[in-house]
Amino acid sequence: MLIDIPPGHVGTVVTFLEMTERPRPRPMPVSPLRLEHWRSPDPAKYRELFRRVGARWLWYSRLAMDDALLAATIADVHAVVDRRGIEVGMLELDFGQPGECLIRFLGLVPELAGKGHGQWLFAQLMALAWRPDVARVHVNTCTLDHPAALPSYLKAGFQVYKRAFESFPDPRLIGILAEDVAPQIPLERSTVDSGPPRKAR
């Protein structure tokens, strides 16, 4: 069955995954990168890193928030930092539900793609997500994300429990992202319903 995408919108299939058993401990891969815990991050600094990591995959929800809403929404944020002290990725976890960890955002800047840092980042993710009181770690990813995202979660031991179709206003057409980002996703110029920002991105 074909489902029409509204004019000016982007469509994607969202896959929901979970892990309900703590994985076996493994040695932490060696990496020149490190994590830096951001406690109450500055909204402008957060948005800049969010944009650098996610613009290519049309991450935009946090960019549409004002400072107050953003500060109230941000969960447990860790910046990935290189040897020069430059932020090159992010990991954001939400422990708001007792016994659960929701992976809000995980990614590196596009310049680091394919350079072997993903294994290290996933190991860091598992170490941080599986706190002693956590019994379930879950996440959603979609067909707009990096092609390696879903295979990486499956390889790490996550199981699919639901899929859904989502469409949302193209953030490049409503002024949230530049029109030249995400060149792999066609830009359709037509009447746009801006609507509220969606949670998935």
N, C-alpha and C positions, 0 to 999 in steps of 0.2 A: 504494500500500500504506500503510495506517495503522499506526503504531507506538504502542502504549500508553505513556503517561508514568506512571511509578510514583506512587503517592499521595504528596502533599507535595513533589513535584518540579516543576521548571520545565524545559520542553523548548525547544530552539533549533536552528536550522540554522547550522552554522559554515562559513564560506567562507575558504579558504586562498588567499592571493595572493602573487605574487612579481614582482620587477623585476630583470632580469638585464643590463640595459644602462643605463649612467649617463645620466641625462637631460641635455639641453642646459642650460647655465647661463642663468638668467633673473634679471632685476632683483628684488631683495628687496622685497616689498610694504611700504609704510609702515604702521606700527602704533604705537599708544601703549603696547603691551605689550612686554615684554622677557623674555629667558630668563636664568635664574640657575642655574648648575651646582651641584647639591648633591653634595658629596663626603662620603661616609659620613654620610648624613642620619640625624638622630635618629629612631628608630622611631615615637615618638608623633607627631612632626611629619609624618612621611611618611604614617602612617595617616590623619591628619586630612585631608590634601590628597587622598589616594586616595579617601576616603569622600565628600568634597565634590564631586569630579569624577565619580566612578563609581557612587555609590549609586543614582541614578535608573536606571542600566542594569544593576543588580544585580552590579556588580563586588564581589567579596567575598573572593577567595582570599587576598590579603595581610592582610586583617583577621582571618583565622583562624589566622595564624602567631604564635608567640611571638617575643620580641625577637631571640633568637639565630638562629632560622631566617629571620626577616625580613631581618636584617642580612646573612646569607649568600646570600640570594636576590636582593636588590635589585641591579639592574644600573646602567647609566649614566643617572642621573636629572637632568632639567632641570625646574625649576619655572617656570611662566609667571607673571610678576609684573606688576601694573598700576602706574599712576603713583603710587599711594599706598603701594606696597611690599607689597601684599597678594597672596598666591598665589591665582591664579584658573585654573590649569590645570597639566598635567604632560605630560612627554614622557620615556619611559623606553626606552632602547635596550640591546640585549644583543649584544656583540661576542665572545661566548664561542667561537663556531665560527670557525676561520680563514677569512677571505675572505667572511664573511657578517655581515649585520646583521639581527637580529630586532627588530621593533618590538613591545615588550611592552605598552606602554600609551601612549595618545595621547588627550588630551581637554581640554576647558575646562569650567568650572562651568556648570550649566544656565542661569544668568542671562545668560551671554554668547552663548547660541545665537542664530543668525540675525542677528548684528550685524556680519558681515563679517570676523571674525577668523580664520576657518578657512583662508583662502588664505595668510595670513601664517604660520600654524602649520605648514601643509604645506611651505611654502618653507623654514622652519627645519628641519623634519624631513629634507628632502632634503639640505640642506647638512651636517647632522650625520651622517646615516646613510652617505652615500657618501664614506667615508674613502678615501684613495688605494689601500689594499690590499683594499677591498671589491669583490666581483664580483656579489654577490646581496643584495638587500634583500627581506625577506619579513615577512608579518604574517597574522594571522587576525582576522576580525571575525564577528559573528553577528547573528541577527535580533532579539536583545534590545538591541543597541547603538543609538545614535542613527541614525535613518533615513538621514541624510546620509553615514554612515561608508562604506558600501560604494560608493555612487556617487562619493564623493570619491577613494577609492583608484583606482577604475577611470579616472576623469578624469585622475589624476596619472600614469597609465601602467602601473599594476600589472595583471598578468594572473592570472586564476583558474586554479589547477592542481588543486584538490581541494575537495570539499564533504563534510560529515559531519553526522550528527545527534547531539546531546548532550543528556543530561538530568542534572540535579544537584539536590540538596536545596535547596529554596527558603530562601535565607539569612535571610529575614524570619521564617520559622517556627522557626528553630533559634537565634535570638537574636543573630545576627551583624549584621543590619541591622534598623532600625526597621520596623514593619509598615506605616507610611504612606509609605514611599519607593516609587518605581516604580509609581505608581497606574495606569499604562497596562497593567500586567501583572497579570491577575487573581490574587488570593490564594486558594488552595485549602486549606482547613483539613481535614487528615486525618492519619492516622498517618504519621510522618516517619522516614525512615532517614537519620540525619545523615551518615554516610559521610565519606570524606576529601575535602578541598577539591580541586576540579578546576583544571587549569592554565588553561583557556580564559578564565575570568573573572579 
